[in-house]
Amino acid sequence: MALKTKFVKAGKWRTLEWGWNVSFQCRFTYPVGAQIRVNYGPGFTSQKQTLNGNPKIIRVTGASIAFARVQMKVSKNATVDYEYLAISEF
């Protein structure tokens, strides 16, 4: 498990993690009100969730043949801490 910190600029969906033919998960808790999702390309998203102070998990599996992006959208600029777990860790 790795604790990561990223700055997320307000407005558009911002990519925090990405991969192709890999398996990993990200666990988010804050900022409250931020939206998270997995984007697999034009027109296909999944696991869209809104953060509420309780842990939310996004999973990307190697079974996907599409390029996957874990993305976040915030209403104001924020520094985000989250946990990144590789497939061997979950």
Secondary structure by P-SEA (a helix, b strand, c coil): cbbbbbbbbccccccccccccccbbbbbcccccbbbbbbcccccccbbbbbcccbbbbbbbcccccccccbbbbccbbbbbbbbbccccc
